Amino acid sequence: MFLFTGLAAGALTFGGSSANAQGSEPLSSGGLTFRDFGTADNGASFSHGQQSVGGGTTGAGRSPSTKLIGVDSNALSARVQFQSIKVEMTLPMGWQASEDWERGLAYSVDKRYRMVVWRVDFEFEGVKDAEHYAATKAGSIKARRPGVQTQARKLSDGSLLVVYENVPKAQGDSEPRTVFDLVVPSPNNPKAGVLLTLGVPASGASRGLNLLALLKQNMRIDWQFILSKPQ
């Protein structure tokens, strides 16, 4: 949908000077809540349990199902677990979610907001740590798509935020995109981490950053599973 693949040598300075990537303060939702991104459907989009948010049933040759944990109709949100990577997240009500063996995916009903969460083995990717991974990925993207602009900062909790601006629109998009990468290193192993990517319309970049803050605040990672899971 909006993912960039491949790694190549590159450089990225953390703690840049732009408005979107300044300082080391935590991300802020700006007073927004999931109600600002959800659809008031009384939980209808999640009323069919796993099948409403799932990628099929588990079994040979099939993807695991995303587990619906609960729905908060007042908050217009739903709690799901991406079982293949053991990451729990709260999503706006009305979104859809699915997964395969290495990542969880979610998107708004109009698909203007699109999210992916991955496990990352930095050693497997050929980099030494989270910062090296973020810089290398950004360098690769800029080399292949010169029009894309990148900004980065290291947050107070040690996670890394990279903002990609002027990302070309994909099929079905009405305008260029802004993509946020949040690289969260394991607190116990510098060689492991989780990558949360959120793509939004460029005109909604500020709201997208607020949503990223909400997603991050409500994300629960089973680090033991991630460290033990083979790549």
One Martini backbone bead per residue (centre of mass of N, CA, C, O) as a GRO file, in nm:
protein
  231
    1MET     BB    1   0.059   0.060  -0.024
    2PHE     BB    2   0.341   0.229   0.124
    3LEU     BB    3   0.585   0.058   0.109
    4PHE     BB    4   0.927   0.019   0.176
    5THR     BB    5   1.196  -0.149   0.019
    6GLY     BB    6   1.494  -0.195   0.122
    7LEU     BB    7   1.856  -0.152   0.153
    8ALA     BB    8   2.084   0.125   0.198
    9ALA     BB    9   2.309   0.345   0.199
   10GLY     BB   10   2.286   0.602   0.459
   11ALA     BB   11   2.162   0.922   0.593
   12LEU     BB   12   2.060   1.048   0.926
   13THR     BB   13   1.946   1.315   1.115
   14PHE     BB   14   1.894   1.358   1.452
   15GLY     BB   15   1.725   1.646   1.535
   16GLY     BB   16   1.587   1.834   1.362
   17SER     BB   17   1.429   2.159   1.235
   18SER     BB   18   1.150   2.082   1.199
   19ALA     BB   19   0.819   2.077   1.292
   20ASN     BB   20   0.795   1.745   1.266
   21ALA     BB   21   1.123   1.711   1.386
   22GLN     BB   22   1.147   1.821   1.695
   23GLY     BB   23   1.326   1.714   1.919
   24SER     BB   24   1.241   1.481   2.226
   25GLU     BB   25   0.957   1.470   2.254
   26PRO     BB   26   0.674   1.346   2.282
   27LEU     BB   27   0.412   1.247   2.142
   28SER     BB   28   0.109   1.414   2.024
   29SER     BB   29  -0.250   1.431   2.000
   30GLY     BB   30  -0.371   1.728   2.037
   31GLY     BB   31  -0.656   1.621   2.178
   32LEU     BB   32  -0.707   1.377   2.032
   33THR     BB   33  -0.911   1.099   1.938
   34PHE     BB   34  -1.066   0.822   1.815
   35ARG     BB   35  -1.323   0.990   1.742
   36ASP     BB   36  -1.167   1.153   1.506
   37PHE     BB   37  -1.136   0.852   1.332
   38GLY     BB   38  -1.405   0.731   1.370
   39THR     BB   39  -1.703   0.525   1.342
   40ALA     BB   40  -2.050   0.549   1.422
   41ASP     BB   41  -2.141   0.191   1.438
   42ASN     BB   42  -2.159   0.026   1.708
   43GLY     BB   43  -1.945  -0.205   1.606
   44ALA     BB   44  -2.009  -0.334   1.322
   45SER     BB   45  -1.712  -0.385   1.209
   46PHE     BB   46  -1.678  -0.599   1.481
   47SER     BB   47  -1.935  -0.808   1.513
   48HIS     BB   48  -1.773  -1.079   1.377
   49GLY     BB   49  -1.510  -1.072   1.492
   50GLN     BB   50  -1.240  -1.199   1.340
   51GLN     BB   51  -1.354  -1.175   1.044
   52SER     BB   52  -1.364  -0.849   1.051
   53VAL     BB   53  -1.021  -0.851   1.109
   54GLY     BB   54  -0.922  -1.082   0.929
   55GLY     BB   55  -0.697  -1.336   0.745
   56GLY     BB   56  -0.824  -1.581   0.846
   57THR     BB   57  -0.752  -1.896   0.914
   58THR     BB   58  -0.575  -2.115   1.060
   59GLY     BB   59  -0.315  -2.290   0.884
   60ALA     BB   60  -0.224  -2.441   0.616
   61GLY     BB   61  -0.150  -2.166   0.413
   62ARG     BB   62  -0.251  -1.964   0.637
   63SER     BB   63  -0.346  -1.693   0.791
   64PRO     BB   64  -0.376  -1.531   1.061
   65SER     BB   65  -0.585  -1.408   1.302
   66THR     BB   66  -0.724  -1.132   1.413
   67LYS     BB   67  -0.776  -1.025   1.742
   68LEU     BB   68  -1.061  -0.949   1.920
   69ILE     BB   69  -1.092  -0.795   2.237
   70GLY     BB   70  -1.245  -0.501   2.199
   71VAL     BB   71  -1.518  -0.256   2.245
   72ASP     BB   72  -1.551   0.113   2.234
   73SER     BB   73  -1.820   0.306   2.174
   74ASN     BB   74  -1.745   0.576   2.313
   75ALA     BB   75  -1.442   0.589   2.179
   76LEU     BB   76  -1.425   0.464   1.897
   77SER     BB   77  -1.294   0.164   1.959
   78ALA     BB   78  -1.045  -0.103   1.910
   79ARG     BB   79  -0.912  -0.413   2.025
   80VAL     BB   80  -0.611  -0.569   1.905
   81GLN     BB   81  -0.441  -0.874   1.786
   82PHE     BB   82  -0.136  -0.957   1.643
   83GLN     BB   83  -0.049  -1.284   1.645
   84SER     BB   84   0.220  -1.310   1.474
   85ILE     BB   85   0.359  -1.057   1.673
   86LYS     BB   86   0.240  -0.973   1.946
   87VAL     BB   87   0.045  -0.706   1.895
   88GLU     BB   88  -0.122  -0.449   2.057
   89MET     BB   89  -0.413  -0.249   1.946
   90THR     BB   90  -0.565   0.063   1.894
   91LEU     BB   91  -0.854   0.137   1.697
   92PRO     BB   92  -1.058   0.275   1.500
   93MET     BB   93  -1.367   0.272   1.439
   94GLY     BB   94  -1.418   0.110   1.113
   95TRP     BB   95  -1.188  -0.040   1.075
   96GLN     BB   96  -0.939  -0.256   0.935
   97ALA     BB   97  -0.791  -0.592   0.989
   98SER     BB   98  -0.476  -0.768   0.934
   99GLU     BB   99  -0.259  -1.060   0.848
  100ASP     BB  100   0.050  -1.214   0.860
  101TRP     BB  101   0.354  -1.365   0.951
  102GLU     BB  102   0.500  -1.042   0.988
  103ARG     BB  103   0.224  -0.863   0.993
  104GLY     BB  104   0.024  -0.574   1.047
  105LEU     BB  105  -0.299  -0.445   0.933
  106ALA     BB  106  -0.447  -0.112   0.870
  107TYR     BB  107  -0.765   0.065   0.781
  108SER     BB  108  -0.963   0.274   0.656
  109VAL     BB  109  -1.253   0.275   0.483
  110ASP     BB  110  -1.108   0.477   0.256
  111LYS     BB  111  -0.780   0.430   0.268
  112ARG     BB  112  -0.619   0.693   0.364
  113TYR     BB  113  -0.549   0.520   0.615
  114ARG     BB  114  -0.232   0.344   0.673
  115MET     BB  115  -0.116   0.041   0.844
  116VAL     BB  116   0.199  -0.096   0.977
  117VAL     BB  117   0.331  -0.386   1.160
  118TRP     BB  118   0.659  -0.491   1.273
  119ARG     BB  119   0.918  -0.696   1.287
  120VAL     BB  120   1.274  -0.644   1.390
  121ASP     BB  121   1.593  -0.761   1.271
  122PHE     BB  122   1.882  -0.597   1.258
  123GLU     BB  123   2.085  -0.816   1.187
  124PHE     BB  124   1.930  -0.929   0.943
  125GLU     BB  125   1.938  -0.632   0.799
  126GLY     BB  126   2.249  -0.522   0.847
  127VAL     BB  127   2.230  -0.381   1.132
  128LYS     BB  128   2.298  -0.256   1.463
  129ASP     BB  129   2.034  -0.065   1.493
  130ALA     BB  130   1.774   0.150   1.496
  131GLU     BB  131   1.922   0.399   1.380
  132HIS     BB  132   2.053   0.253   1.143
  133TYR     BB  133   1.791   0.158   1.014
  134ALA     BB  134   1.657   0.436   0.964
  135ALA     BB  135   1.889   0.559   0.795
  136THR     BB  136   1.903   0.341   0.574
  137LYS     BB  137   1.614   0.359   0.472
  138ALA     BB  138   1.613   0.660   0.400
  139GLY     BB  139   1.846   0.646   0.196
  140SER     BB  140   1.708   0.452  -0.001
  141ILE     BB  141   1.457   0.624  -0.071
  142LYS     BB  142   1.607   0.882  -0.173
  143ALA     BB  143   1.760   0.734  -0.403
  144ARG     BB  144   1.485   0.632  -0.553
  145ARG     BB  145   1.324   0.913  -0.436
  146PRO     BB  146   1.419   1.232  -0.463
  147GLY     BB  147   1.139   1.386  -0.376
  148VAL     BB  148   1.180   1.283  -0.102
  149GLN     BB  149   1.136   1.389   0.231
  150THR     BB  150   1.334   1.398   0.538
  151GLN     BB  151   1.267   1.342   0.890
  152ALA     BB  152   1.415   1.346   1.232
  153ARG     BB  153   1.369   1.182   1.562
  154LYS     BB  154   1.438   1.142   1.902
  155LEU     BB  155   1.281   1.017   2.155
  156SER     BB  156   1.257   1.001   2.501
  157ASP     BB  157   1.219   0.665   2.480
  158GLY     BB  158   1.413   0.589   2.206
  159SER     BB  159   1.253   0.634   1.977
  160LEU     BB  160   1.193   0.664   1.616
  161LEU     BB  161   1.129   0.941   1.394
  162VAL     BB  162   1.009   0.926   1.054
  163VAL     BB  163   0.958   1.161   0.786
  164TYR     BB  164   0.769   1.136   0.481
  165GLU     BB  165   0.767   1.351   0.208
  166ASN     BB  166   0.634   1.346  -0.101
  167VAL     BB  167   0.475   1.093  -0.159
  168PRO     BB  168   0.364   0.911  -0.389
  169LYS     BB  169   0.085   0.823  -0.521
  170ALA     BB  170  -0.140   0.581  -0.530
  171GLN     BB  171  -0.369   0.386  -0.621
  172GLY     BB  172  -0.657   0.589  -0.529
  173ASP     BB  173  -0.518   0.845  -0.483
  174SER     BB  174  -0.549   1.216  -0.463
  175GLU     BB  175  -0.259   1.241  -0.321
  176PRO     BB  176  -0.003   1.284  -0.166
  177ARG     BB  177   0.218   1.160   0.088
  178THR     BB  178   0.252   1.079   0.437
  179VAL     BB  179   0.515   0.912   0.621
  180PHE     BB  180   0.540   0.717   0.921
  181ASP     BB  181   0.817   0.621   1.123
  182LEU     BB  182   0.829   0.385   1.402
  183VAL     BB  183   1.107   0.301   1.603
  184VAL     BB  184   1.109   0.025   1.839
  185PRO     BB  185   1.311  -0.069   2.073
  186SER     BB  186   1.427  -0.293   2.268
  187PRO     BB  187   1.489  -0.293   2.617
  188ASN     BB  188   1.678  -0.584   2.594
  189ASN     BB  189   1.748  -0.558   2.267
  190PRO     BB  190   1.925  -0.391   2.012
  191LYS     BB  191   1.841  -0.618   1.773
  192ALA     BB  192   1.540  -0.532   1.841
  193GLY     BB  193   1.204  -0.457   1.695
  194VAL     BB  194   0.953  -0.209   1.601
  195LEU     BB  195   0.746  -0.122   1.315
  196LEU     BB  196   0.560   0.180   1.262
  197THR     BB  197   0.335   0.249   0.989
  198LEU     BB  198   0.203   0.569   0.858
  199GLY     BB  199  -0.035   0.661   0.609
  200VAL     BB  200  -0.113   0.986   0.462
  201PRO     BB  201  -0.236   1.258   0.362
  202ALA     BB  202  -0.072   1.548   0.319
  203SER     BB  203  -0.313   1.735   0.426
  204GLY     BB  204  -0.309   1.526   0.706
  205ALA     BB  205  -0.036   1.524   0.873
  206SER     BB  206  -0.104   1.633   1.155
  207ARG     BB  207  -0.322   1.420   1.220
  208GLY     BB  208  -0.136   1.179   1.176
  209LEU     BB  209   0.050   1.240   1.417
  210ASN     BB  210  -0.173   1.215   1.628
  211LEU     BB  211  -0.241   0.919   1.565
  212LEU     BB  212   0.034   0.801   1.623
  213ALA     BB  213   0.026   0.868   1.923
  214LEU     BB  214  -0.218   0.686   1.988
  215LEU     BB  215  -0.096   0.421   1.891
  216LYS     BB  216   0.153   0.425   2.076
  217GLN     BB  217   0.009   0.450   2.358
  218ASN     BB  218  -0.165   0.160   2.277
  219MET     BB  219   0.090  -0.018   2.258
  220ARG     BB  220   0.156  -0.376   2.289
  221ILE     BB  221   0.458  -0.562   2.351
  222ASP     BB  222   0.593  -0.887   2.298
  223TRP     BB  223   0.920  -0.927   2.347
  224GLN     BB  224   0.968  -1.227   2.396
  225PHE     BB  225   0.849  -1.321   2.131
  226ILE     BB  226   1.028  -1.153   1.939
  227LEU     BB  227   1.303  -1.276   2.040
  228SER     BB  228   1.208  -1.592   1.974
  229LYS     BB  229   1.135  -1.538   1.688
  230PRO     BB  230   1.182  -1.650   1.388
  231GLN     BB  231   1.279  -1.528   1.059
   0.00000   0.00000   0.00000
